[in-house]
Amino acid sequence: MERRASARKLVEVSVYLSDTGYRVAHCKASDISDAGVYLKTNPLYLPRDRRLNLTFALHLKSSNIVRLRRLTAVVTHTEDDGVGLKFCANRRA
């Protein structure tokens, strides 16, 4: 049994990673919780504790509108298929 502060929800959302204004990667969020997110990526090396800006592209089902949500997060771990990030306390980029 995993120990987590909040439950994860499966999602498929486009996320753009950037660092001080430079785009690092475009990937898909595979699960998200109140505390963090796991992003599916091609092999991508991101050092632990690196702070990144995340832009979530949320497509509204009822229209062609896309809402952008920006958060900051730090890298907690990397795997062959993705990276885990923990949202920062201020949550805003």
Backbone as CSV, one residue per row, in Angstrom:
resi,resn,N_x,N_y,N_z,CA_x,CA_y,CA_z,C_x,C_y,C_z
1,MET,0.840,-1.191,0.000,0.000,0.000,0.000,0.881,1.250,0.000
2,GLU,0.577,2.176,-0.903,1.346,3.400,-0.978,0.907,4.374,0.107
3,ARG,1.877,5.121,0.635,1.562,6.160,1.605,1.530,7.489,0.872
4,ARG,0.366,8.070,0.794,0.207,9.345,0.106,-0.679,10.261,0.924
5,ALA,-0.385,11.546,0.847,-1.187,12.528,1.569,-2.522,12.780,0.878
6,SER,-2.568,12.575,-0.451,-3.810,12.775,-1.186,-3.898,11.751,-2.316
7,ALA,-5.111,11.414,-2.675,-5.344,10.391,-3.696,-4.949,10.889,-5.083
8,ARG,-4.444,9.962,-5.895,-4.102,10.276,-7.285,-5.309,10.036,-8.177
9,LYS,-5.400,10.843,-9.225,-6.445,10.666,-10.225,-5.778,10.502,-11.577
10,LEU,-6.260,9.516,-12.341,-5.730,9.301,-13.675,-6.236,10.393,-14.603
11,VAL,-5.342,10.946,-15.402,-5.679,12.016,-16.339,-4.876,11.838,-17.612
12,GLU,-5.236,12.583,-18.611,-4.425,12.692,-19.827,-4.513,14.142,-20.269
13,VAL,-3.548,14.932,-19.794,-3.534,16.373,-20.023,-2.170,16.776,-20.569
14,SER,-2.167,17.637,-21.575,-0.910,18.166,-22.103,-0.296,19.122,-21.094
15,VAL,1.024,18.989,-20.912,1.750,19.853,-19.989,3.033,20.314,-20.687
16,TYR,3.304,21.604,-20.564,4.534,22.171,-21.101,5.434,22.538,-19.931
17,LEU,6.687,22.067,-19.980,7.660,22.359,-18.936,8.567,23.477,-19.402
18,SER,8.858,24.408,-18.504,9.819,25.455,-18.832,10.642,25.789,-17.602
19,ASP,11.792,26.392,-17.864,12.716,26.772,-16.807,13.234,28.157,-17.141
20,THR,12.918,29.122,-16.321,13.298,30.529,-16.537,13.025,30.994,-17.963
21,GLY,11.835,30.676,-18.447,11.408,31.153,-19.757,11.758,30.264,-20.930
22,TYR,12.588,29.264,-20.745,12.971,28.362,-21.826,12.170,27.080,-21.755
23,ARG,11.589,26.703,-22.881,10.805,25.467,-22.940,11.737,24.273,-22.797
24,VAL,11.403,23.383,-21.877,12.197,22.182,-21.632,11.591,20.993,-22.361
25,ALA,10.262,20.826,-22.270,9.619,19.656,-22.883,8.115,19.847,-22.960
26,HIS,7.505,19.064,-23.839,6.049,18.924,-23.916,5.762,17.476,-23.573
27,CYS,4.853,17.235,-22.642,4.568,15.867,-22.226,3.106,15.741,-21.826
28,LYS,2.734,14.571,-21.337,1.367,14.294,-20.893,1.378,13.942,-19.413
29,ALA,0.475,14.532,-18.667,0.283,14.134,-17.282,-0.500,12.823,-17.294
30,SER,-0.044,11.847,-16.511,-0.758,10.563,-16.465,-1.549,10.412,-15.178
31,ASP,-1.078,11.032,-14.115,-1.868,11.083,-12.882,-1.501,12.337,-12.110
32,ILE,-2.459,12.790,-11.299,-2.290,14.040,-10.566,-2.962,13.918,-9.207
33,SER,-2.444,14.659,-8.239,-3.053,14.729,-6.909,-2.934,16.172,-6.428
34,ASP,-3.400,16.424,-5.225,-3.256,17.763,-4.650,-1.786,18.125,-4.428
35,ALA,-0.937,17.117,-4.280,0.465,17.349,-3.938,1.412,17.348,-5.135
36,GLY,1.047,16.666,-6.226,1.987,16.584,-7.334,1.407,15.922,-8.556
37,VAL,2.309,15.616,-9.512,1.890,15.084,-10.797,2.983,14.163,-11.338
38,TYR,2.571,13.161,-12.121,3.522,12.318,-12.837,3.355,12.595,-14.317
39,LEU,4.460,12.924,-14.981,4.436,13.263,-16.392,5.111,12.181,-17.209
40,LYS,4.420,11.711,-18.239,4.989,10.749,-19.182,5.848,11.528,-20.169
41,THR,7.087,11.093,-20.335,7.999,11.769,-21.237,8.828,10.749,-21.993
42,ASN,9.441,11.193,-23.073,10.512,10.412,-23.670,11.640,10.454,-22.655
43,PRO,12.640,9.629,-22.806,13.736,9.741,-21.842,14.182,11.199,-21.717
44,LEU,14.111,11.710,-20.504,14.399,13.117,-20.235,15.091,13.187,-18.892
45,TYR,16.311,13.688,-18.864,17.015,13.796,-17.600,16.698,15.139,-16.964
46,LEU,16.131,15.091,-15.788,15.892,16.286,-14.986,16.449,16.004,-13.597
47,PRO,17.379,16.810,-13.119,17.961,16.552,-11.811,16.936,16.717,-10.687
48,ARG,17.099,15.910,-9.669,16.220,15.979,-8.500,16.307,17.372,-7.882
49,ASP,15.185,17.863,-7.379,15.038,19.183,-6.749,15.089,20.353,-7.740
50,ARG,15.105,20.077,-9.028,15.056,21.157,-10.020,13.659,21.746,-10.030
51,ARG,13.576,23.046,-9.962,12.295,23.749,-9.963,11.910,24.073,-11.394
52,LEU,10.678,23.733,-11.763,10.192,23.945,-13.125,8.849,24.656,-13.107
53,ASN,8.565,25.342,-14.200,7.250,25.933,-14.414,6.448,24.969,-15.270
54,LEU,5.235,24.672,-14.863,4.348,23.769,-15.591,3.167,24.567,-16.126
55,THR,2.837,24.355,-17.394,1.643,24.952,-17.980,0.750,23.811,-18.438
56,PHE,-0.409,23.681,-17.797,-1.382,22.655,-18.140,-2.337,23.223,-19.184
57,ALA,-2.539,22.496,-20.284,-3.477,22.897,-21.335,-4.745,22.070,-21.161
58,LEU,-5.777,22.682,-20.598,-7.023,21.990,-20.281,-8.057,22.263,-21.364
59,HIS,-8.440,21.229,-22.095,-9.429,21.346,-23.167,-10.827,21.189,-22.576
60,LEU,-11.694,22.158,-22.802,-13.070,22.088,-22.334,-13.872,21.231,-23.294
61,LYS,-14.589,20.255,-22.767,-15.340,19.313,-23.604,-16.447,19.985,-24.401
62,SER,-17.044,21.019,-23.840,-18.206,21.632,-24.470,-17.852,22.637,-25.570
63,SER,-16.555,22.918,-25.781,-16.185,23.897,-26.797,-14.754,23.645,-27.262
64,ASN,-14.276,24.533,-28.107,-12.892,24.447,-28.587,-11.944,25.275,-27.730
65,ILE,-12.393,25.712,-26.584,-11.590,26.564,-25.716,-10.568,25.725,-24.951
66,VAL,-9.363,26.272,-24.840,-8.302,25.646,-24.048,-7.937,26.618,-22.939
67,ARG,-8.005,26.151,-21.699,-7.610,26.977,-20.553,-6.205,26.584,-20.132
68,LEU,-5.389,27.576,-19.850,-4.032,27.326,-19.399,-3.950,27.564,-17.897
69,ARG,-3.333,26.638,-17.191,-3.112,26.759,-15.752,-1.625,26.612,-15.507
70,ARG,-1.048,27.576,-14.804,0.391,27.559,-14.553,0.669,27.290,-13.082
71,LEU,1.615,26.387,-12.844,2.045,26.029,-11.496,3.551,25.850,-11.495
72,THR,4.140,25.882,-10.325,5.551,25.526,-10.201,5.645,24.223,-9.425
73,ALA,6.694,23.468,-9.728,6.887,22.181,-9.076,8.372,21.847,-9.072
74,VAL,8.749,20.915,-8.195,10.132,20.443,-8.148,10.162,18.960,-8.476
75,VAL,11.224,18.542,-9.128,11.407,17.144,-9.517,11.674,16.316,-8.258
76,THR,10.905,15.237,-8.078,11.132,14.336,-6.946,11.797,13.043,-7.373
77,HIS,11.483,12.572,-8.586,12.116,11.355,-9.094,11.923,11.243,-10.603
78,THR,12.823,10.496,-11.230,12.702,10.233,-12.657,12.695,8.730,-12.886
79,GLU,11.970,8.324,-13.906,11.878,6.927,-14.324,12.171,6.878,-15.820
80,ASP,12.241,5.686,-16.374,12.490,5.554,-17.813,11.382,6.184,-18.652
81,ASP,10.148,6.161,-18.135,9.019,6.647,-18.928,8.481,8.005,-18.489
82,GLY,9.086,8.610,-17.467,8.554,9.888,-17.022,9.236,10.463,-15.806
83,VAL,8.577,11.470,-15.242,9.145,12.202,-14.108,8.035,12.555,-13.123
84,GLY,8.344,12.445,-11.831,7.415,12.825,-10.776,7.783,14.192,-10.238
85,LEU,6.778,15.038,-10.031,7.008,16.387,-9.530,6.086,16.675,-8.354
86,LYS,6.584,17.458,-7.431,5.803,17.902,-6.273,5.521,19.388,-6.451
87,PHE,4.248,19.764,-6.305,3.879,21.171,-6.452,4.522,21.999,-5.343
88,CYS,4.944,23.198,-5.705,5.526,24.135,-4.727,4.420,24.753,-3.893
89,ALA,4.798,25.232,-2.723,3.819,25.801,-1.794,3.072,26.985,-2.402
90,ASN,3.785,27.849,-3.139,3.108,29.008,-3.718,2.313,28.646,-4.963
91,ARG,2.636,27.515,-5.584,1.938,26.926,-6.726,1.887,27.784,-7.975
92,ARG,2.289,29.015,-7.945,2.222,29.868,-9.134,3.605,30.115,-9.697
93,ALA,3.679,30.117,-11.016,4.955,30.414,-11.685,5.233,31.898,-11.630
